[in-house]
Amino acid sequence: MAKQVGPVFLTGTVGNITYYKMDGQYYARSKSSLSRKRVKRSRSFKRTMEYADWLAQASKIAAAIYRLFPRKTRQHDDYRTITGQAMQLLKSGVEKEIIQELLEKEYRHKFDPELAGYIDLDQEKENGELHNAVTQSSGTAAILPDMPAQQTAGISVPSPKTSRRLQYYNIRGEKIQRKQGGWAVIPKTYETATVQPNGALVYAEDAAFTLPSGKTDICSLPAPAPA
């Protein structure tokens, strides 16, 4: 790059020299031998083209996931982070479809907290009982006791057609529950739970539950120790 000096200044291109103005000063420089055609065809830029292709694919994957986020919670940092993660996986040789599936699971709590790791009591009957199907969306597994389909001790059990019980987890595997219009983490001291015949989940602090027996499937708290 050379600076123009003189009463007359040029702008434009003459032959292989380009004259231009920048920050109030006039300069001249020769054209670069680098061109789009050379970058695409030269073996010297093979790695550059590979990175460009990975970035293009990663951007599409990240955009598809980012569009699932609610508008009010979108942050561009999330998009950049997802793009970087997708690009690293592409460089490792992972297929695009698998990458998108993995990242959707990782960021599912951003756009659908109810599916960010939950236990779904599937509505199936077998041998007169309603059996549980455990869904693992974030590597977290827990099994609740089976509930009988019939009435127990005169207490009406909710019909599987009208009742659906879910235990939600966040992406870190912590139990969460709805509270005041949002989601709150259930303290670890309340992690032990039992399903009552009416379908409610009951948590007990620092206590162990008696395992269900027979056909009642009723979990009971241990009797308090005598004073």
SENU-963096 format. One record per residue: residue in three letters; y, z, x of N, C-alpha, C in turn. Coordinates in nm, 3 decimals, decimal comma, padded with zeros to 5 digits. Layout:
REM SENU-963096
(r "ala"; (Y; Z; X); (Y; Z; X); (Y; Z; X)) ...
//
This chain:
REM SENU-963096
(r "met"; (-00,119; 00,000; 00,085); (00,000; 00,000; 00,000); (00,124; 00,000; 00,089)) (r "ala"; (00,215; -00,092; 00,060); (00,338; -00,104; 00,138); (00,458; -00,090; 00,045)) (r "lys"; (00,564; -00,033; 00,096); (00,685; -00,014; 00,017); (00,779; -00,132; 00,036)) (r "gln"; (00,833; -00,183; -00,075); (00,925; -00,296; -00,068); (01,065; -00,246; -00,027)) (r "val"; (01,129; -00,320; 00,061); (01,264; -00,287; 00,106); (01,348; -00,414; 00,098)) (r "gly"; (01,468; -00,401; 00,041); (01,555; -00,518; 00,035); (01,635; -00,522; -00,094)) (r "pro"; (01,727; -00,613; -00,100); (01,808; -00,623; -00,222); (01,730; -00,680; -00,340)) (r "val"; (01,622; -00,751; -00,313); (01,543; -00,812; -00,421); (01,403; -00,752; -00,420)) (r "phe"; (01,360; -00,707; -00,538); (01,227; -00,648; -00,550); (01,142; -00,733; -00,644)) (r "leu"; (01,017; -00,744; -00,610); (00,926; -00,827; -00,687); (00,829; -00,742; -00,769)) (r "thr"; (00,790; -00,795; -00,882); (00,682; -00,737; -00,963); (00,591; -00,851; -01,006)) (r "gly"; (00,464; -00,820; -01,014); (00,369; -00,924; -01,051); (00,271; -00,950; -00,938)) (r "thr"; (00,196; -01,057; -00,951); (00,094; -01,093; -00,853); (00,120; -01,232; -00,798)) (r "val"; (00,119; -01,241; -00,668); (00,132; -01,369; -00,599); (00,014; -01,380; -00,503)) (r "gly"; (-00,078; -01,473; -00,534); (-00,197; -01,486; -00,451); (-00,281; -01,360; -00,457)) (r "asn"; (-00,302; -01,302; -00,339); (-00,385; -01,182; -00,330); (-00,303; -01,054; -00,322)) (r "ile"; (-00,171; -01,066; -00,341); (-00,081; -00,952; -00,329); (-00,023; -00,918; -00,467)) (r "thr"; (-00,024; -00,790; -00,500); (00,034; -00,743; -00,626); (00,157; -00,659; -00,594)) (r "tyr"; (00,269; -00,693; -00,661); (00,394; -00,620; -00,645); (00,417; -00,538; -00,772)) (r "tyr"; (00,456; -00,411; -00,756); (00,472; -00,327; -00,875); (00,573; -00,216; -00,847)) (r "lys"; (00,616; -00,154; -00,959); (00,712; -00,044; -00,952); (00,643; 00,084; -00,997)) (r "met"; (00,663; 00,193; -00,922); (00,603; 00,321; -00,956); (00,697; 00,433; -00,915)) (r "asp"; (00,731; 00,520; -01,011); (00,821; 00,633; -00,987); (00,955; 00,589; -00,927)) (r "gly"; (01,006; 00,479; -00,976); (01,136; 00,432; -00,931); (01,135; 00,359; -00,799)) (r "gln"; (01,020; 00,345; -00,737); (01,008; 00,275; -00,610); (00,923; 00,149; -00,628)) (r "tyr"; (00,947; 00,052; -00,539); (00,873; -00,075; -00,547); (00,772; -00,082; -00,432)) (r "tyr"; (00,651; -00,123; -00,468); (00,544; -00,128; -00,370); (00,471; -00,263; -00,378)) (r "ala"; (00,389; -00,286; -00,275); (00,305; -00,406; -00,273); (00,169; -00,367; -00,213)) (r "arg"; (00,063; -00,424; -00,269); (-00,070; -00,398; -00,216); (-00,160; -00,518; -00,240)) (r "ser"; (-00,259; -00,529; -00,157); (-00,354; -00,640; -00,173); (-00,459; -00,603; -00,277)) (r "lys"; (-00,512; -00,703; -00,340); (-00,614; -00,682; -00,441); (-00,741; -00,624; -00,379)) (r "ser"; (-00,804; -00,535; -00,453); (-00,930; -00,479; -00,406); (-01,042; -00,580; -00,427)) (r "ser"; (-01,138; -00,577; -00,336); (-01,254; -00,665; -00,351); (-01,353; -00,612; -00,455)) (r "leu"; (-01,328; -00,490; -00,501); (-01,417; -00,429; -00,600); (-01,387; -00,485; -00,739)) (r "ser"; (-01,490; -00,532; -00,805); (-01,474; -00,587; -00,939); (-01,589; -00,540; -01,027)) (r "arg"; (-01,574; -00,556; -01,156); (-01,678; -00,516; -01,251); (-01,808; -00,593; -01,224)) (r "lys"; (-01,792; -00,720; -01,193); (-01,909; -00,803; -01,167); (-01,984; -00,755; -01,044)) (r "arg"; (-01,908; -00,717; -00,940); (-01,972; -00,670; -00,817); (-02,042; -00,536; -00,839)) (r "val"; (-01,979; -00,446; -00,914); (-02,039; -00,316; -00,940); (-02,170; -00,330; -01,016)) (r "lys"; (-02,174; -00,422; -01,112); (-02,293; -00,439; -01,195); (-02,408; -00,507; -01,121)) (r "arg"; (-02,375; -00,592; -01,022); (-02,479; -00,673; -00,959); (-02,516; -00,630; -00,818)) (r "ser"; (-02,426; -00,562; -00,749); (-02,452; -00,527; -00,610); (-02,551; -00,410; -00,601)) (r "arg"; (-02,645; -00,419; -00,507); (-02,741; -00,311; -00,486); (-02,672; -00,185; -00,434)) (r "ser"; (-02,555; -00,202; -00,375); (-02,481; -00,087; -00,322); (-02,437; 00,008; -00,433)) (r "phe"; (-02,422; -00,045; -00,553); (-02,375; 00,035; -00,666); (-02,487; 00,064; -00,767)) (r "lys"; (-02,611; 00,049; -00,723); (-02,724; 00,074; -00,814); (-02,723; 00,217; -00,867)) (r "arg"; (-02,702; 00,314; -00,777); (-02,700; 00,454; -00,819); (-02,582; 00,481; -00,912)) (r "thr"; (-02,470; 00,417; -00,884); (-02,352; 00,434; -00,970); (-02,382; 00,388; -01,112)) (r "met"; (-02,450; 00,276; -01,126); (-02,484; 00,223; -01,257); (-02,585; 00,313; -01,329)) (r "glu"; (-02,678; 00,373; -01,252); (-02,774; 00,466; -01,313); (-02,702; 00,586; -01,373)) (r "tyr"; (-02,607; 00,641; -01,297); (-02,532; 00,755; -01,348); (-02,448; 00,716; -01,470)) (r "ala"; (-02,391; 00,598; -01,467); (-02,312; 00,552; -01,581); (-02,400; 00,538; -01,706)) (r "asp"; (-02,522; 00,488; -01,687); (-02,614; 00,474; -01,800); (-02,656; 00,610; -01,854)) (r "trp"; (-02,686; 00,705; -01,764); (-02,722; 00,840; -01,808); (-02,607; 00,904; -01,886)) (r "leu"; (-02,486; 00,886; -01,835); (-02,370; 00,946; -01,902); (-02,349; 00,886; -02,041)) (r "ala"; (-02,368; 00,755; -02,053); (-02,352; 00,690; -02,183); (-02,455; 00,742; -02,283)) (r "gln"; (-02,581; 00,755; -02,240); (-02,685; 00,807; -02,329); (-02,662; 00,953; -02,363)) (r "ala"; (-02,622; 01,032; -02,263); (-02,597; 01,175; -02,286); (-02,480; 01,194; -02,383)) (r "ser"; (-02,379; 01,111; -02,372); (-02,264; 01,121; -02,462); (-02,304; 01,094; -02,607)) (r "lys"; (-02,391; 00,997; -02,628); (-02,438; 00,966; -02,764); (-02,519; 01,082; -02,821)) (r "ile"; (-02,606; 01,140; -02,739); (-02,686; 01,255; -02,785); (-02,595; 01,372; -02,820)) (r "ala"; (-02,499; 01,401; -02,730); (-02,408; 01,513; -02,754); (-02,323; 01,490; -02,878)) (r "ala"; (-02,278; 01,366; -02,899); (-02,194; 01,336; -03,015); (-02,271; 01,357; -03,145)) (r "ala"; (-02,399; 01,317; -03,146); (-02,481; 01,334; -03,267); (-02,498; 01,482; -03,302)) (r "ile"; (-02,517; 01,566; -03,200); (-02,533; 01,710; -03,224); (-02,399; 01,774; -03,258)) (r "tyr"; (-02,294; 01,733; -03,188); (-02,161; 01,791; -03,209); (-02,110; 01,764; -03,349)) (r "arg"; (-02,145; 01,649; -03,405); (-02,101; 01,616; -03,541); (-02,165; 01,706; -03,646)) (r "leu"; (-02,274; 01,774; -03,611); (-02,338; 01,867; -03,704); (-02,262; 01,999; -03,715)) (r "phe"; (-02,177; 02,029; -03,616); (-02,102; 02,153; -03,618); (-01,999; 02,149; -03,730)) (r "pro"; (-01,973; 02,261; -03,799); (-01,862; 02,266; -03,895); (-01,731; 02,236; -03,824)) (r "arg"; (-01,642; 02,164; -03,890); (-01,517; 02,123; -03,825); (-01,437; 02,242; -03,773)) (r "lys"; (-01,437; 02,351; -03,848); (-01,354; 02,465; -03,808); (-01,409; 02,538; -03,685)) (r "thr"; (-01,533; 02,512; -03,649); (-01,592; 02,580; -03,533); (-01,609; 02,488; -03,412)) (r "arg"; (-01,569; 02,363; -03,425); (-01,587; 02,269; -03,315); (-01,493; 02,300; -03,198)) (r "gln"; (-01,549; 02,300; -03,080); (-01,472; 02,317; -02,957); (-01,519; 02,211; -02,858)) (r "his"; (-01,422; 02,147; -02,793); (-01,458; 02,037; -02,704); (-01,544; 02,085; -02,587)) (r "asp"; (-01,530; 02,212; -02,550); (-01,614; 02,265; -02,442); (-01,762; 02,255; -02,478)) (r "asp"; (-01,794; 02,275; -02,607); (-01,933; 02,263; -02,650); (-01,984; 02,120; -02,628)) (r "tyr"; (-01,899; 02,023; -02,661); (-01,938; 01,882; -02,644); (-01,965; 01,851; -02,497)) (r "arg"; (-01,876; 01,898; -02,410); (-01,894; 01,874; -02,266); (-02,021; 01,942; -02,214)) (r "thr"; (-02,045; 02,064; -02,262); (-02,165; 02,137; -02,218); (-02,292; 02,065; -02,261)) (r "ile"; (-02,295; 02,021; -02,386); (-02,414; 01,950; -02,436); (-02,434; 01,820; -02,360)) (r "thr"; (-02,325; 01,749; -02,332); (-02,334; 01,625; -02,255); (-02,394; 01,650; -02,118)) (r "gly"; (-02,347; 01,755; -02,051); (-02,400; 01,788; -01,918); (-02,548; 01,823; -01,922)) (r "gln"; (-02,587; 01,901; -02,024); (-02,729; 01,937; -02,036); (-02,815; 01,814; -02,062)) (r "ala"; (-02,767; 01,727; -02,151); (-02,842; 01,605; -02,182); (-02,856; 01,516; -02,059)) (r "met"; (-02,749; 01,507; -01,980); (-02,753; 01,422; -01,860); (-02,853; 01,477; -01,758)) (r "gln"; (-02,856; 01,608; -01,740); (-02,952; 01,667; -01,647); (-03,096; 01,639; -01,690)) (r "leu"; (-03,121; 01,646; -01,820); (-03,256; 01,619; -01,870); (-03,292; 01,471; -01,853)) (r "leu"; (-03,195; 01,383; -01,874); (-03,219; 01,240; -01,854); (-03,253; 01,212; -01,708)) (r "lys"; (-03,181; 01,275; -01,617); (-03,208; 01,257; -01,475); (-03,348; 01,307; -01,438)) (r "ser"; (-03,396; 01,404; -01,514); (-03,530; 01,458; -01,488); (-03,640; 01,373; -01,549)) (r "gly"; (-03,600; 01,269; -01,624); (-03,700; 01,178; -01,681); (-03,746; 01,212; -01,821)) (r "val"; (-03,675; 01,302; -01,890); (-03,714; 01,340; -02,026); (-03,667; 01,231; -02,124)) (r "glu"; (-03,749; 01,202; -02,224); (-03,714; 01,099; -02,323); (-03,596; 01,143; -02,409)) (r "lys"; (-03,518; 01,045; -02,455); (-03,399; 01,075; -02,534); (-03,432; 01,151; -02,662)) (r "glu"; (-03,539; 01,110; -02,731); (-03,575; 01,174; -02,857); (-03,609; 01,322; -02,836)) (r "ile"; (-03,679; 01,350; -02,726); (-03,716; 01,488; -02,697); (-03,593; 01,570; -02,661)) (r "ile"; (-03,502; 01,510; -02,585); (-03,378; 01,579; -02,547); (-03,298; 01,617; -02,670)) (r "gln"; (-03,284; 01,522; -02,762); (-03,206; 01,551; -02,883); (-03,271; 01,662; -02,965)) (r "glu"; (-03,403; 01,660; -02,974); (-03,474; 01,763; -03,050); (-03,455; 01,901; -02,985)) (r "leu"; (-03,467; 01,906; -02,852); (-03,452; 02,033; -02,781); (-03,311; 02,089; -02,796)) (r "leu"; (-03,211; 02,003; -02,779); (-03,073; 02,050; -02,787); (-03,033; 02,087; -02,929)) (r "glu"; (-03,088; 02,017; -03,028); (-03,061; 02,055; -03,167); (-03,114; 02,195; -03,195)) (r "lys"; (-03,232; 02,226; -03,142); (-03,287; 02,360; -03,161); (-03,202; 02,464; -03,089)) (r "glu"; (-03,156; 02,429; -02,969); (-03,078; 02,526; -02,891); (-02,945; 02,557; -02,958)) (r "tyr"; (-02,883; 02,457; -03,020); (-02,751; 02,476; -03,080); (-02,756; 02,487; -03,232)) (r "arg"; (-02,876; 02,504; -03,287); (-02,889; 02,510; -03,434); (-02,809; 02,625; -03,492)) (r "his"; (-02,797; 02,736; -03,418); (-02,722; 02,850; -03,470); (-02,575; 02,817; -03,488)) (r "lys"; (-02,528; 02,712; -03,424); (-02,387; 02,673; -03,437); (-02,357; 02,609; -03,571)) (r "phe"; (-02,456; 02,538; -03,626); (-02,429; 02,467; -03,751); (-02,518; 02,510; -03,866)) (r "asp"; (-02,624; 02,588; -03,841); (-02,711; 02,631; -03,950); (-02,778; 02,762; -03,912)) (r "pro"; (-02,706; 02,875; -03,923); (-02,762; 03,004; -03,879); (-02,886; 03,044; -03,956)) (r "glu"; (-02,904; 02,995; -04,078); (-03,021; 03,033; -04,156); (-03,149; 02,972; -04,100)) (r "leu"; (-03,136; 02,871; -04,015); (-03,254; 02,809; -03,956); (-03,267; 02,840; -03,808)) (r "ala"; (-03,186; 02,931; -03,759); (-03,188; 02,963; -03,616); (-03,295; 03,066; -03,585)) (r "gly"; (-03,418; 03,031; -03,616); (-03,529; 03,121; -03,590); (-03,551; 03,210; -03,710)) (r "tyr"; (-03,647; 03,181; -03,792); (-03,669; 03,260; -03,911); (-03,817; 03,262; -03,946)) (r "ile"; (-03,851; 03,357; -04,030); (-03,987; 03,365; -04,081); (-03,984; 03,318; -04,225)) (r "asp"; (-04,058; 03,218; -04,256); (-04,062; 03,160; -04,389); (-04,194; 03,198; -04,455)) (r "leu"; (-04,186; 03,274; -04,562); (-04,307; 03,309; -04,635); (-04,344; 03,192; -04,723)) (r "asp"; (-04,436; 03,112; -04,675); (-04,472; 02,989; -04,743); (-04,537; 03,019; -04,877)) (r "gln"; (-04,506; 02,938; -04,975); (-04,555; 02,963; -05,110); (-04,693; 02,900; -05,127)) (r "glu"; (-04,791; 02,963; -05,067); (-04,928; 02,915; -05,078); (-05,016; 03,028; -05,129)) (r "lys"; (-05,111; 02,994; -05,214); (-05,206; 03,093; -05,264); (-05,345; 03,060; -05,210)) (r "glu"; (-05,412; 03,163; -05,165); (-05,548; 03,145; -05,116); (-05,625; 03,273; -05,145)) (r "asn"; (-05,736; 03,260; -05,219); (-05,818; 03,376; -05,256); (-05,736; 03,480; -05,332)) (r "gly"; (-05,645; 03,433; -05,416); (-05,567; 03,524; -05,499); (-05,456; 03,596; -05,427)) (r "glu"; (-05,424; 03,559; -05,302); (-05,318; 03,625; -05,228); (-05,218; 03,524; -05,178)) (r "leu"; (-05,097; 03,570; -05,161); (-04,990; 03,487; -05,105); (-04,986; 03,510; -04,956)) (r "his"; (-05,014; 03,404; -04,878); (-05,021; 03,417; -04,733); (-04,890; 03,374; -04,668)) (r "asn"; (-04,867; 03,432; -04,552); (-04,743; 03,406; -04,480); (-04,759; 03,292; -04,381)) (r "ala"; (-04,657; 03,210; -04,371); (-04,653; 03,107; -04,267); (-04,536; 03,141; -04,177)) (r "val"; (-04,564; 03,158; -04,050); (-04,460; 03,197; -03,956); (-04,403; 03,074; -03,890)) (r "thr"; (-04,274; 03,055; -03,903); (-04,205; 02,943; -03,841); (-04,132; 02,994; -03,718)) (r "gln"; (-04,152; 02,929; -03,605); (-04,086; 02,967; -03,482); (-03,988; 02,859; -03,443)) (r "ser"; (-03,858; 02,887; -03,463); (-03,757; 02,788; -03,430); (-03,690; 02,818; -03,298)) (r "ser"; (-03,702; 02,940; -03,248); (-03,635; 02,973; -03,122); (-03,723; 03,057; -03,032)) (r "gly"; (-03,854; 03,037; -03,040); (-03,945; 03,109; -02,955); (-03,970; 03,252; -03,000)) (r "thr"; (-03,926; 03,289; -03,121); (-03,945; 03,423; -03,170); (-04,052; 03,423; -03,277)) (r "ala"; (-04,148; 03,514; -03,268); (-04,255; 03,519; -03,367); (-04,270; 03,660; -03,419)) (r "ala"; (-04,289; 03,673; -03,547); (-04,318; 03,802; -03,609); (-04,393; 03,775; -03,736)) (r "ile"; (-04,484; 03,864; -03,772); (-04,565; 03,843; -03,891); (-04,546; 03,961; -03,985)) (r "leu"; (-04,517; 03,931; -04,109); (-04,505; 04,034; -04,211); (-04,638; 04,045; -04,284)) (r "pro"; (-04,670; 04,162; -04,342); (-04,797; 04,178; -04,411); (-04,809; 04,086; -04,531)) (r "asp"; (-04,933; 04,044; -04,560); (-04,957; 03,959; -04,676); (-04,925; 04,034; -04,803)) (r "met"; (-04,872; 03,960; -04,900); (-04,839; 04,018; -05,029); (-04,938; 03,970; -05,133)) (r "pro"; (-04,993; 04,058; -05,217); (-05,083; 04,013; -05,322); (-05,009; 03,937; -05,429)) (r "ala"; (-05,078; 03,842; -05,490); (-05,014; 03,764; -05,595); (-05,017; 03,836; -05,728)) (r "gln"; (-05,106; 03,939; -05,740); (-05,114; 04,009; -05,867); (-05,028; 04,135; -05,864)) (r "gln"; (-05,019; 04,203; -05,976); (-04,942; 04,325; -05,983); (-05,019; 04,438; -05,916)) (r "thr"; (-04,944; 04,532; -05,857); (-05,005; 04,644; -05,788); (-04,947; 04,773; -05,843)) (r "ala"; (-05,032; 04,859; -05,891); (-04,992; 04,991; -05,941); (-04,884; 04,981; -06,045)) (r "gly"; (-04,893; 04,882; -06,131); (-04,798; 04,870; -06,240); (-04,663; 04,815; -06,200)) (r "ile"; (-04,648; 04,779; -06,073); (-04,520; 04,724; -06,026); (-04,532; 04,574; -06,020)) (r "ser"; (-04,437; 04,507; -06,078); (-04,444; 04,362; -06,084); (-04,401; 04,301; -05,952)) (r "val"; (-04,486; 04,218; -05,895); (-04,453; 04,147; -05,771); (-04,380; 04,020; -05,806)) (r "pro"; (-04,268; 03,988; -05,740); (-04,195; 03,867; -05,772); (-04,283; 03,744; -05,758)) (r "ser"; (-04,267; 03,653; -05,850); (-04,343; 03,529; -05,845); (-04,298; 03,445; -05,728)) (r "pro"; (-04,392; 03,382; -05,655); (-04,351; 03,297; -05,542); (-04,268; 03,179; -05,585)) (r "lys"; (-04,269; 03,146; -05,713); (-04,190; 03,033; -05,760); (-04,043; 03,070; -05,773)) (r "thr"; (-04,014; 03,200; -05,786); (-03,877; 03,243; -05,807); (-03,824; 03,329; -05,693)) (r "ser"; (-03,911; 03,375; -05,604); (-03,869; 03,464; -05,497); (-03,904; 03,404; -05,362)) (r "arg"; (-03,811; 03,414; -05,268); (-03,833; 03,361; -05,133); (-03,769; 03,457; -05,034)) (r "arg"; (-03,848; 03,513; -04,945); (-03,797; 03,612; -04,851); (-03,794; 03,551; -04,710)) (r "leu"; (-03,683; 03,563; -04,646); (-03,669; 03,510; -04,510); (-03,621; 03,620; -04,417)) (r "gln"; (-03,674; 03,622; -04,297); (-03,622; 03,711; -04,193); (-03,554; 03,622; -04,090)) (r "tyr"; (-03,425; 03,640; -04,071); (-03,348; 03,553; -03,985); (-03,335; 03,610; -03,844)) (r "tyr"; (-03,329; 03,519; -03,746); (-03,308; 03,555; -03,608); (-03,198; 03,467; -03,552)) (r "asn"; (-03,119; 03,520; -03,457); (-03,024; 03,435; -03,388); (-03,092; 03,369; -03,270)) (r "ile"; (-03,017; 03,291; -03,194); (-03,075; 03,211; -03,086); (-03,129; 03,299; -02,974)) (r "arg"; (-03,084; 03,425; -02,967); (-03,132; 03,517; -02,863); (-03,254; 03,596; -02,908)) (r "gly"; (-03,303; 03,568; -03,029); (-03,421; 03,635; -03,078); (-03,393; 03,768; -03,144)) (r "glu"; (-03,265; 03,802; -03,167); (-03,231; 03,927; -03,233); (-03,236; 03,909; -03,385)) (r "lys"; (-03,281; 04,012; -03,455); (-03,284; 04,004; -03,601); (-03,142; 04,013; -03,655)) (r "ile"; (-03,111; 03,930; -03,753); (-02,978; 03,930; -03,814); (-02,992; 03,934; -03,965)) (r "gln"; (-02,886; 03,980; -04,031); (-02,885; 03,983; -04,176); (-02,744; 03,955; -04,225)) (r "arg"; (-02,734; 03,907; -04,349); (-02,603; 03,880; -04,407); (-02,530; 04,011; -04,432)) (r "lys"; (-02,402; 04,015; -04,398); (-02,323; 04,134; -04,419); (-02,178; 04,095; -04,435)) (r "gln"; (-02,122; 04,124; -04,552); (-01,982; 04,096; -04,582); (-01,946; 03,951; -04,554)) (r "gly"; (-02,030; 03,862; -04,606); (-02,001; 03,720; -04,594); (-02,032; 03,660; -04,459)) (r "gly"; (-02,082; 03,740; -04,364); (-02,115; 03,688; -04,232); (-02,255; 03,731; -04,191)) (r "trp"; (-02,278; 03,730; -04,060); (-02,409; 03,767; -04,006); (-02,392; 03,884; -03,911)) (r "ala"; (-02,479; 03,982; -03,923); (-02,474; 04,100; -03,836); (-02,611; 04,121; -03,774)) (r "val"; (-02,612; 04,165; -03,648); (-02,738; 04,193; -03,578); (-02,794; 04,325; -03,626)) (r "ile"; (-02,923; 04,328; -03,658); (-02,989; 04,451; -03,699); (-03,018; 04,533; -03,574)) (r "pro"; (-02,973; 04,658; -03,567); (-02,998; 04,740; -03,447); (-03,147; 04,751; -03,418)) (r "lys"; (-03,179; 04,768; -03,290); (-03,319; 04,774; -03,249); (-03,392; 04,892; -03,313)) (r "thr"; (-03,319; 05,001; -03,341); (-03,384; 05,117; -03,401); (-03,432; 05,089; -03,541)) (r "tyr"; (-03,386; 04,976; -03,599); (-03,427; 04,940; -03,734); (-03,519; 04,819; -03,734)) (r "glu"; (-03,577; 04,788; -03,618); (-03,656; 04,667; -03,611); (-03,787; 04,677; -03,689)) (r "thr"; (-03,847; 04,796; -03,699); (-03,973; 04,810; -03,770); (-03,948; 04,800; -03,919)) (r "ala"; (-04,021; 04,712; -03,986); (-03,995; 04,690; -04,127); (-04,124; 04,675; -04,203)) (r "thr"; (-04,116; 04,698; -04,331); (-04,229; 04,678; -04,419); (-04,185; 04,605; -04,544)) (r "val"; (-04,273; 04,527; -04,601); (-04,244; 04,456; -04,724); (-04,297; 04,539; -04,840)) (r "gln"; (-04,209; 04,583; -04,927); (-04,248; 04,661; -05,043); (-04,303; 04,568; -05,152)) (r "pro"; (-04,375; 04,624; -05,252); (-04,430; 04,539; -05,359); (-04,325; 04,461; -05,436)) (r "asn"; (-04,201; 04,511; -05,437); (-04,097; 04,437; -05,509); (-04,035; 04,328; -05,424)) (r "gly"; (-04,087; 04,307; -05,304); (-04,040; 04,198; -05,220); (-03,930; 04,236; -05,125)) (r "ala"; (-03,884; 04,362; -05,126); (-03,773; 04,402; -05,040); (-03,823; 04,439; -04,901)) (r "leu"; (-03,739; 04,409; -04,801); (-03,769; 04,451; -04,664); (-03,705; 04,587; -04,641)) (r "val"; (-03,784; 04,685; -04,599); (-03,733; 04,819; -04,576); (-03,747; 04,851; -04,429)) (r "tyr"; (-03,637; 04,894; -04,366); (-03,638; 04,926; -04,224); (-03,640; 05,078; -04,207)) (r "ala"; (-03,710; 05,126; -04,107); (-03,716; 05,269; -04,080); (-03,676; 05,294; -03,937)) (r "glu"; (-03,592; 05,394; -03,916); (-03,544; 05,424; -03,781); (-03,643; 05,514; -03,708)) (r "asp"; (-03,681; 05,470; -03,589); (-03,770; 05,548; -03,503); (-03,895; 05,594; -03,577)) (r "ala"; (-03,955; 05,507; -03,655); (-04,074; 05,544; -03,730); (-04,176; 05,433; -03,721)) (r "ala"; (-04,302; 05,468; -03,739); (-04,409; 05,369; -03,740); (-04,466; 05,362; -03,880)) (r "phe"; (-04,508; 05,243; -03,921); (-04,561; 05,224; -04,054); (-04,713; 05,220; -04,051)) (r "thr"; (-04,772; 05,268; -04,159); (-04,916; 05,258; -04,174); (-04,953; 05,115; -04,208)) (r "leu"; (-05,050; 05,060; -04,139); (-05,089; 04,922; -04,165); (-05,144; 04,909; -04,306)) (r "pro"; (-05,125; 04,795; -04,372); (-05,175; 04,775; -04,508); (-05,327; 04,778; -04,509)) (r "ser"; (-05,382; 04,823; -04,621); (-05,527; 04,830; -04,634); (-05,568; 04,782; -04,772)) (r "gly"; (-05,691; 04,733; -04,783); (-05,742; 04,689; -04,912); (-05,660; 04,576; -04,970)) (r "lys"; (-05,645; 04,578; -05,101); (-05,572; 04,472; -05,168); (-05,432; 04,514; -05,209)) (r "thr"; (-05,391; 04,635; -05,170); (-05,260; 04,681; -05,215); (-05,149; 04,626; -05,128)) (r "asp"; (-05,175; 04,613; -04,996); (-05,074; 04,563; -04,902); (-04,947; 04,646; -04,907)) (r "ile"; (-04,956; 04,772; -04,938); (-04,839; 04,858; -04,944); (-04,831; 04,934; -04,812)) (r "cys"; (-04,718; 04,922; -04,745); (-04,698; 04,994; -04,620); (-04,625; 05,124; -04,650)) (r "ser"; (-04,672; 05,233; -04,597); (-04,610; 05,362; -04,626); (-04,566; 05,428; -04,496)) (r "leu"; (-04,460; 05,506; -04,507); (-04,409; 05,580; -04,393); (-04,499; 05,700; -04,365)) (r "pro"; (-04,516; 05,739; -04,239); (-04,596; 05,857; -04,210); (-04,530; 05,982; -04,265)) (r "ala"; (-04,610; 06,079; -04,303); (-04,555; 06,203; -04,356); (-04,480; 06,278; -04,247)) (r "pro"; (-04,366; 06,340; -04,282); (-04,290; 06,413; -04,180); (-04,368; 06,531; -04,128)) (r "ala"; (-04,347; 06,562; -04,002); (-04,416; 06,675; -03,940); (-04,365; 06,805; -03,999)) (r "pro"; (-04,453; 06,903; -04,017); (-04,408; 07,031; -04,074); (-04,309; 07,099; -03,981)) (r "ala"; (-04,211; 07,165; -04,043); (-04,107; 07,232; -03,965); (-04,163; 07,355; -03,895)) 
//
